[in-house]
Amino acid sequence: MRLSEHINSGQARPRRVLMVAANPGLATNTGWPVGFWASELTHPWLAFTEAGYEVVICSPLGGRLELDAMSDPRHESGYSADDLVSLGFLNSPRHAGLLESTPRLADCPAAGFDALVICGGQAPMFHYRGDEHLKSSVAAFFESGKVVAALCHGVSALIDVQLSDGSWLIAGKTMTGFSNVEEDFVDTLVGMKVMPWRIEDAARERGANYVGGGLWRAFAVRDGRLVTGQQQYSGRKTAELVMEVLGR
């Protein structure tokens, strides 16, 4: 019996989390292939499964997922070489196989889950704001009393979500996401503007109370059933706040 099965042996059913990761695409600014950021999926996944949660990984379109190259611990740049959680996940055939043929978000209704967790990466900034089904799924989870969480650039999925009364989901909410100071750092490092718009600016425009934990600091914040994490170092903290809402 695996640890998660032992933990759940006395429960009617385990908590179920739906994690959404972006399908691969191309960045309009740089022309680079983009996808999801490894640690923003693997770190919360590990936290949830260690606690005995059942996790389903899906994507807006379904199918095979691709990493943002520099988030892969095996990448020649060495940028994420210290991310041993992702390294273990990607080198385990059982776990890496979860990325090969993901179900579509449309086939994973809110009724079957306790929480929705939207992972980040570069692709969300080019795809998520215009994805009507993703926005309606976020609203459906939230309005049915479920926990909604988003991490880093995955917070882009929340910006244009409207509830049934026409209000913006994030209006008046305290939240975080990839910060302007981090965007500045990346743009300077690359030598060009990498993202077509910015989470922090868009959140403030929607009436959110954007807060940050500092440059590259692990940071997540909860406002009721809404949980947000700042960047790739915030995955576990994001998962812990989700579990806090659900009562572990």
Buried (B, 14 or more C-beta within 10 A) or exposed (E): EEEBEEBBEEEEEBBBBBBBBBBBBEBEBBEBBBBBBBBBBBBBBBBBBEBBBBBBBBBBBBBEBBBBBBBBBEBEEEBBEEBEBBBEBBEEEEBEEBBEEBBBBBEBEBEEBBBBBBBBBBBBBBBBBEBEEBBBBBBBBBBEEBBBBBBBBBBBBBBBBBEEEEEBBBEEBBBBBBBBEBBEEEBEEEEEEBBEEBBBEBBBEBEBBBBBBEEBEBBBBBBEBBBBBBBBBBBBBBBBBBBEBBEE
